[in-house]
Structure formats: C-alpha cells, structure tokens
C-alpha cells in the first residue's frame, strides 16, 4: 500500500512541487465540468428527443425515407 502511495505522484513529477495539481484543483475542475454539462443541458433541453430515441419503439409503418417529416 505504501509503494502505491509513493509512486502515485509520478505523473506530475516533472512539475515543481508548487505547481502540481492538488486534490482541490481536481475537485474544482470536476465541479466546473458538472456545472457546464448541466448548463448545456438546460440551454438545449433535448429531453423530448432523448425520450423518443431511448424509450419509444420504432413504427415499422414509417420506415420509408422522409416519413419523419410528415
């Protein structure tokens, strides 16, 4: 267990210790990513399209091209 903890900082070893990402940096980046994804979903609001794509069965009667526009 101690060997795993000692080798875990090897990814950012080339950086100075003061500029290595800390756990708060990672949590802040994750929080901003969640906020951006939530804002994008709120802006676009594709919920009807998602419901149609994921939960509705295709109608075999409307399989010809261009029938979705009628």
C-alpha positions in Angstrom: 0.0 0.0 0.0 2.8 2.4 0.8 4.5 1.6 -2.5 1.3 2.6 -4.4 1.1 5.9 -2.4 4.8 6.7 -3.1 4.5 6.1 -6.8 1.2 7.8 -7.3 2.8 11.3 -7.8 5.0 10.1 -10.7 2.6 11.5 -13.3 3.4 15.1 -12.4 6.9 14.6 -11.1 8.3 16.8 -13.9 6.5 19.9 -12.4 7.7 21.9 -9.5 6.0 20.9 -6.2 4.3 24.3 -6.0 2.6 23.9 -9.4 1.5 20.3 -9.2 -2.3 19.9 -9.2 -3.7 19.4 -5.7 -6.9 17.5 -4.8 -8.8 20.8 -4.5 -7.8 21.6 -8.1 -9.2 18.3 -9.3 -12.5 18.8 -7.3 -12.9 22.3 -8.7 -12.3 21.1 -12.3 -14.9 18.3 -11.7 -17.4 20.8 -10.2 -17.0 23.2 -13.2 -17.4 20.3 -15.6 -20.7 19.2 -13.9 -21.8 22.9 -14.0 -21.0 23.2 -17.7 -22.8 20.0 -18.6 -25.8 21.0 -16.5 -25.9 24.4 -18.1 -25.6 22.9 -21.6 -28.5 20.5 -21.0 -30.6 23.4 -19.6 -29.8 25.5 -22.6 -30.6 22.9 -25.2 -33.2 20.9 -23.3 -33.2 17.8 -25.5 -35.4 15.8 -23.2 -38.2 15.0 -25.8 -35.6 13.9 -28.3 -33.9 11.7 -25.7 -37.2 10.2 -24.7 -38.0 9.5 -28.3 -34.6 8.0 -29.1 -34.3 5.8 -26.0 -37.8 4.7 -24.9 -40.1 4.7 -28.0 -40.3 1.7 -30.3 -39.9 2.5 -34.0 -43.0 2.4 -36.1 -42.5 -0.1 -38.9 -45.2 1.7 -41.0 -43.0 4.9 -41.2 -39.8 3.2 -42.3 -39.6 4.9 -45.7 -37.1 7.8 -46.0 -38.6 11.2 -45.4 -41.6 9.9 -43.4 -40.4 11.6 -40.2 -41.2 15.0 -41.7 -44.9 14.2 -42.4 
